[in-house]
Amino acid sequence: MRERLLTLVEPVVIIHKLGTSFFEMSLTLTVYNHSLEMADGHADQAQAASSRFFLIHSIISAVAAMLSIIPLGCVVDRRGPKVFLVGSQLGSILGMCFLLVFLFCRLPVEFLFLGSMVYGLSGGAPAYWAGVVALAALSSKQRHRTLKINVVDLCYGIAGVLGGFASGYVYRIGQRGVVLLGMAISLSGLALLYSTFLLSSSGQNNDENEPLLSRAGRMERTDKASVVLVTLAMVLFMLGMIGAENVLTLYVLKPPLSWDSVWAGYGRAATDAMYLTSFLGVLALSGVLGDMALSLLGIVSNCTGMAIMAFTMESWVYFMARGIMMFSCVPMPTLRAMLSKVLDARQYGRIFGRLQLLLAVTELLSIVFFTSIYPLTLDSYSGLCFLLSCAISYLSVIPILYLKFRQRAEEYPAI
């Protein structure tokens, strides 16, 4: 029983997410307040300056992660996917320390780019999620894989809700967010210690010796085609979603919403609550709909809510849109589960590492695209980004439907 508990990656996800929620709130408000001060209180100028900062911040982190993920992958092949988890968490803590130095020393805001580089060189978010998904897949049987990975996302969401609610109030304690940042570093350090000394990666199942679609003598190209289609769906969904979500964190700080730290915390909590509602949807509907239909439901939910965001002029409309997006966290974990079912367990570390690298490139392109457009729309229609997000994310339906059609036409078993 004890050995079984030590293969669970969920405690790491919860503690680490609490820490990063506090850090993200501290970073966002620190940069925005600094930009507002430099712009003499002009909100539009502060919005543009903040969006430029986060664009460069994201580029540095993503490019550094691209450079480091392949060497880390070679280590993972020898030592296991836990390397991804430990390395990325260590880099996350070091990156947070740069913000702490900035708050105490009042350095130029560009100093924070060094923290982003350190985090990226440690593997960043791609390495972290590659480790999490690989360890979750190894500790679950294939028939429970979709539910298992959605449980991981549920834990991530619950921690995000708690972190979102608490972070706005903790930020108000004083010292320009130093207390909030100190708590973020402490929680992230606790998650790192758990990952290093307690978490076990020895939960590999014996029923994963061959990929699902290679059974009954099917050719290897079939597996590759399925992998490509599932990956393409994830890329298109993220391309439309990530950049718009980043813009949304700035959009709520300016008129007409003009949220303070508490309301911004409520907004983050509402966003992370979608992980809870998505999990409940998977729990209730997975036996009826199957993986593909669940993914399509999540895509429609996300795109519909994002389209409503384009017309948000009051806070209640924002939260109504989040309610409509209740299943928007279903597609990514479900598609990851589908992908794991067409792979050999021995490929998890390498393939999920490469997948997360591709998704990091996608995230970077999405952020560049939306943060470049957003400042140009401030004087005309700042909700345009959210309509573009809806249109791009809807394209992810195409490879999923094609994969379903292909399985029916060639009589392959459903993923």
C-alpha positions in Angstrom: 0.0 0.0 0.0 2.8 2.4 0.9 4.6 1.6 -2.3 1.4 2.3 -4.2 1.0 5.7 -2.6 4.6 6.7 -3.4 3.9 6.2 -7.1 1.2 8.9 -7.1 2.3 12.1 -8.8 -0.8 14.0 -7.7 0.7 15.3 -4.4 3.5 16.9 -6.4 1.0 18.5 -8.8 -1.1 20.0 -6.0 1.8 21.5 -4.0 3.6 22.7 -7.1 0.5 24.3 -8.6 -0.2 26.1 -5.3 3.3 27.6 -5.5 3.1 28.6 -9.1 -0.3 30.1 -8.6 1.1 32.4 -6.0 4.2 33.2 -8.2 2.1 34.0 -11.3 -0.1 36.4 -9.4 2.9 38.1 -7.9 4.7 38.3 -11.2 1.6 39.6 -13.1 0.8 42.3 -10.6 4.4 43.3 -10.1 5.0 43.8 -13.8 1.6 45.5 -14.4 2.1 47.9 -11.5 5.6 48.7 -12.6 4.3 49.4 -16.2 1.5 51.5 -14.8 4.0 53.5 -12.8 6.3 54.0 -15.8 3.3 55.0 -17.9 2.2 57.7 -15.4 -1.1 55.9 -14.8 -2.2 55.4 -18.4 -3.9 52.0 -18.5 -3.6 51.4 -22.2 0.1 52.1 -22.2 0.6 49.9 -19.2 -1.3 47.1 -20.9 0.8 47.4 -24.0 4.1 47.4 -22.0 3.0 44.5 -19.9 2.0 42.4 -22.9 5.4 43.1 -24.5 7.1 42.0 -21.3 5.2 38.7 -21.1 5.8 38.1 -24.8 9.6 38.4 -24.4 9.4 36.5 -21.1 7.6 33.6 -22.8 9.9 33.6 -25.8 13.0 33.3 -23.6 11.5 30.5 -21.5 10.3 28.5 -24.5 13.5 28.9 -26.6 15.6 27.9 -23.5 13.4 24.9 -23.0 13.8 23.8 -26.6 17.6 23.8 -26.1 17.5 21.8 -22.9 14.7 19.2 -23.5 16.7 17.0 -25.9 19.7 16.7 -23.6 17.3 16.0 -20.7 15.6 13.4 -22.8 18.8 11.5 -23.1 19.2 11.4 -19.3 15.5 10.4 -19.0 16.2 7.4 -21.3 18.7 6.2 -18.7 17.3 7.4 -15.4 13.5 7.6 -16.0 10.9 10.4 -16.4 11.4 11.6 -12.8 14.4 13.6 -14.1 12.1 15.8 -16.0 10.1 16.5 -12.9 13.0 17.2 -10.5 14.9 19.3 -13.0 12.0 21.6 -14.0 11.0 22.2 -10.4 14.5 23.2 -9.4 14.6 25.7 -12.3 11.2 27.0 -11.2 12.4 27.8 -7.7 15.6 29.5 -9.1 13.4 31.6 -11.4 11.2 32.7 -8.6 14.3 33.9 -6.7 15.0 36.4 -9.5 11.6 38.1 -8.8 12.5 38.2 -5.1 15.7 40.0 -5.8 13.9 42.4 -8.2 11.4 43.3 -5.4 14.1 44.0 -2.9 16.6 45.8 -5.1 14.3 47.7 -7.5 16.3 46.6 -10.5 15.1 47.2 -14.2 12.3 44.9 -15.1 14.4 43.3 -17.8 16.3 41.6 -14.9 13.4 39.2 -14.7 14.2 37.7 -18.1 17.2 36.0 -16.5 14.8 34.1 -14.3 12.8 33.0 -17.3 16.0 31.8 -19.0 17.1 29.8 -15.9 13.6 28.2 -15.8 13.7 27.3 -19.4 17.2 25.8 -19.3 15.9 23.5 -16.6 13.3 22.1 -19.0 10.5 24.5 -18.0 6.9 23.6 -18.4 7.5 21.1 -21.2 9.8 18.9 -19.0 7.5 19.2 -16.0 4.4 18.0 -17.9 6.3 15.4 -19.8 7.4 14.0 -16.4 3.9 14.3 -14.9 2.1 12.6 -17.8 4.7 9.8 -18.1 4.6 9.0 -14.4 0.8 9.1 -14.4 0.7 6.7 -17.4 3.2 4.3 -15.9 1.2 4.1 -12.6 -2.1 3.3 -14.3 -3.6 0.5 -16.4 -4.6 1.2 -20.0 -8.3 0.9 -19.4 -8.1 3.5 -16.6 -5.6 5.8 -18.4 -8.1 8.5 -19.5 -9.5 8.8 -16.0 -6.1 8.8 -14.4 -4.7 11.6 -16.4 -7.9 13.6 -15.9 -7.5 13.0 -12.1 -4.1 14.6 -12.4 -5.7 17.6 -14.2 -8.4 17.7 -11.5 -5.7 18.0 -8.8 -4.0 20.7 -10.8 -7.3 22.6 -11.0 -8.3 22.2 -7.3 -4.9 23.5 -6.3 -5.3 26.4 -8.8 -8.7 27.3 -7.4 -7.3 27.4 -3.8 -4.2 29.3 -5.0 -6.3 31.8 -7.0 -8.6 32.6 -4.1 -5.8 32.9 -1.6 -3.2 34.7 -3.7 -5.2 37.9 -4.1 -5.6 38.3 -0.3 -2.1 37.3 0.5 -0.8 39.9 -2.0 -2.6 42.6 0.1 -0.6 41.7 3.2 2.1 44.1 2.1 5.7 44.4 1.0 4.6 44.6 -2.7 4.0 40.9 -2.9 7.1 39.7 -1.0 5.0 37.6 1.4 3.1 36.0 -1.5 6.3 35.2 -3.3 7.9 33.8 -0.2 5.0 31.4 0.1 5.4 30.4 -3.5 9.0 29.6 -3.1 8.3 27.6 0.1 5.6 25.5 -1.5 7.6 24.9 -4.7 10.6 23.8 -2.5 8.3 21.3 -0.7 7.1 19.8 -4.0 10.8 19.5 -5.1 11.7 17.6 -1.9 8.7 15.2 -2.4 9.7 14.6 -6.0 13.3 13.9 -5.1 13.1 11.8 -2.0 9.6 10.2 -1.9 8.1 9.9 -5.3 8.8 6.5 -7.0 8.7 5.8 -10.7 8.6 2.0 -10.4 4.9 1.7 -11.2 5.2 0.4 -14.8 2.4 -2.0 -15.7 3.0 -5.3 -17.5 0.0 -4.8 -19.8 1.8 -2.0 -21.7 4.2 -4.2 -23.6 2.7 -3.5 -27.0 0.8 -0.5 -28.4 -2.9 -0.9 -28.9 -3.0 -0.4 -32.6 -0.1 -2.8 -33.2 -2.1 -5.7 -32.0 -3.6 -8.3 -34.4 -0.6 -7.7 -36.8 -1.3 -4.1 -37.7 1.5 -2.2 -39.4 3.7 0.3 -37.6 2.6 3.1 -40.0 -0.9 2.8 -38.5 0.5 3.8 -35.1 2.4 6.7 -36.6 -0.7 8.0 -38.4 -2.7 7.9 -35.2 0.0 9.6 -33.3 0.2 12.4 -35.9 -3.5 13.0 -35.9 -3.8 13.1 -32.1 -0.8 15.4 -31.9 -2.2 17.7 -34.6 -5.4 18.0 -32.6 -3.5 19.0 -29.5 -1.4 21.5 -31.4 -4.4 23.3 -33.0 -6.3 23.4 -29.7 -3.4 24.9 -27.8 -2.6 27.3 -30.6 -5.9 29.0 -30.2 -6.3 28.7 -26.4 -3.0 29.5 -24.7 -2.3 33.0 -26.2 -5.9 34.1 -25.6 -5.8 33.0 -22.0 -2.6 35.0 -21.5 -4.2 38.1 -23.0 -7.2 37.6 -20.8 -5.2 38.0 -17.6 -4.3 41.5 -18.8 -7.7 42.3 -20.3 -9.5 42.1 -16.9 -7.1 44.6 -15.3 -8.1 47.5 -17.7 -11.4 49.3 -18.0 -14.3 48.4 -18.3 -13.6 45.6 -15.7 -10.6 47.2 -13.9 -10.1 44.3 -11.5 -7.9 44.6 -8.4 -5.8 41.8 -6.9 -8.8 40.2 -5.1 -11.0 40.1 -8.3 -8.0 38.9 -10.3 -7.7 36.1 -7.8 -11.4 35.2 -8.2 -10.8 35.2 -12.0 -7.9 32.8 -11.7 -9.9 30.6 -9.3 -12.8 30.5 -11.8 -10.4 29.5 -14.5 -8.9 26.7 -12.5 -12.4 25.6 -11.4 -12.8 24.4 -15.0 -10.5 21.5 -14.1 -13.0 20.3 -11.5 -16.0 20.6 -13.7 -14.1 18.9 -16.6 -13.2 16.0 -14.4 -16.8 15.6 -13.2 -17.8 15.6 -16.9 -15.2 12.9 -17.7 -16.3 10.9 -14.7 -20.0 11.0 -15.7 -19.7 10.8 -19.4 -16.6 8.7 -20.2 -18.5 5.4 -20.2 -21.1 6.8 -22.6 -19.2 9.0 -25.0 -15.7 7.6 -25.2 -12.4 9.5 -25.6 -13.1 11.1 -29.0 -16.6 12.4 -28.2 -15.3 13.8 -24.8 -12.6 15.7 -26.7 -15.1 17.2 -29.1 -17.4 18.2 -26.2 -14.5 20.0 -24.5 -13.5 21.8 -27.7 -17.0 23.1 -28.3 -17.3 24.2 -24.6 -14.0 26.1 -24.7 -14.7 27.8 -28.0 -18.2 28.9 -27.1 -17.1 30.4 -23.8 -14.1 32.2 -25.5 -16.4 33.7 -28.1 -18.6 35.2 -25.2 -15.4 36.6 -23.6 -15.1 38.8 -26.7 -18.2 40.8 -25.6 -17.4 40.9 -21.8 -18.1 44.4 -20.4 -19.1 43.4 -16.9 -17.7 40.9 -14.4 -20.8 38.7 -14.4 -20.4 38.0 -18.1 -16.9 36.9 -17.5 -18.0 34.3 -14.9 -20.9 33.2 -17.1 -18.4 32.5 -19.9 -16.2 30.5 -17.6 -19.3 28.5 -16.6 -19.9 27.7 -20.3 -16.3 26.7 -20.6 -16.8 24.0 -17.8 -15.5 21.2 -20.1 -12.7 23.1 -21.7 -10.0 21.2 -19.8 -11.2 17.8 -21.1 -9.4 17.8 -24.5 -5.7 17.9 -23.5 -5.6 15.1 -20.9 -8.0 13.0 -22.9 -5.9 13.4 -26.1 -2.8 12.6 -24.0 -4.5 9.4 -22.8 -5.4 8.5 -26.4 -1.8 9.0 -27.4 -0.5 6.8 -24.5 -2.7 4.0 -25.7 -0.9 3.8 -29.1 2.6 3.8 -27.6 4.8 1.3 -25.9 5.4 2.1 -22.3 9.1 2.2 -22.9 8.6 5.2 -25.3 6.7 7.3 -22.8 9.6 9.4 -21.5 11.1 10.1 -25.0 7.8 10.6 -26.8 6.1 12.7 -24.2 9.2 14.8 -23.9 9.1 15.5 -27.7 5.4 16.1 -27.5 5.8 18.7 -24.8 8.6 20.3 -26.8 6.2 20.6 -29.8 3.5 22.0 -27.5 6.0 24.5 -26.1 6.7 25.7 -29.6 3.0 25.9 -30.2 2.5 27.8 -27.0 5.2 30.3 -28.0 3.7 30.8 -31.4 0.2 31.3 -29.8 1.6 33.8 -27.3 3.5 35.7 -30.0 0.5 35.9 -32.2 -2.1 37.0 -29.7 0.2 39.4 -27.7 1.2 41.0 -30.9 -2.4 41.5 -32.0 -3.8 42.6 -28.7 -2.0 46.0 -28.3 -3.2 46.9 -31.9 -6.8 46.3 -30.9 -6.9 48.3 -27.7 -8.2 51.5 -29.5 -10.8 49.6 -31.6 -12.0 46.3 -30.4 -9.9 44.5 -27.7 -12.1 41.4 -27.7 -11.0 40.4 -31.3 -8.3 38.1 -29.8 -11.0 35.9 -28.2 -12.9 35.5 -31.5 -9.7 34.5 -33.2 -9.0 32.0 -30.4 -12.4 30.5 -31.0 -11.9 30.1 -34.7 -8.4 28.5 -34.4 -9.3 26.1 -31.6 -12.3 24.9 -33.6 -9.9 23.6 -36.2 -8.7 20.9 -33.8 -12.0 19.1 -34.5 -10.9 18.2 -38.0 -8.1 15.6 -37.1 -10.3 14.0 -34.4 -13.2 13.5 -36.9 -10.8 12.3 -39.5 -9.3 9.8 -37.1 -12.8 8.5 -36.2 -13.7 8.3 -39.9 -10.5 6.4 -40.6 -11.1 3.9 -37.8 -14.6 3.2 -39.1 -13.5 2.9 -42.8 -10.6 0.6 -42.0 -12.3 -1.2 -39.1 -9.7 -0.3 -36.5 -10.6 -0.5 -32.8 -11.5 2.8 -31.2 -8.8 4.5 -29.1 
